[in-house]
Every structure is written in C-alpha cells, then in structure tokens.
Amino acid sequence: MSRCLDAFNAFSLPACNSEISMADALTDPLIRSVMEADGVDPEALEAEFLRIAEHRESALQP
C-alpha cells in the first residue's frame, strides 16, 4: 500500500454508517488540520457550540 493511502487510512473514520459526535469531530486529527488551515480556534468554536446548546436547551423548556 502507498504511504499516502496509509496516511489516509490512519485518519479515516471506521467504515460503518455512523456519525461522529461533536467532541470526536473537534479532536479528530484531520478535522483539526483543516480547522488550523482555516484559522479556526478550537476552544472558541467549542465555547460557541456550548452557548448554542445552552440557548437551545432553555428555549425548548416549557
């Protein structure tokens, strides 16, 4: 197998039809590389997700 394919397989998700959690996505090496290239601050993004979740949870309560 080529080194490129080996590297891809090392970072790829399991070959099952499942979704990853946001926590898993934020710690995935490939996603982190893309975030870094795009100038995304992982801590700021996580904080924003938490604010959205809190707001959504309070909005759904009767």
Phi, psi and omega in degrees: 000146181286157178297324179298314180293322176300316180295318178298314181296328180294330182257353184280157179281159177304149184278055175236159183275070179228161178257150176267156178284165177297322179298317178294320180297319182289344178252359179291129183301321181291315178296320178298323178296318179294318178300316179298316179298328180271359179075027180273129176275112184301321180292319179293321179295316178298318178298320179295317177299320179294319177298318179297314181298317179296316179296317180295317180298316180291328179289333182274346180284141181290000000 
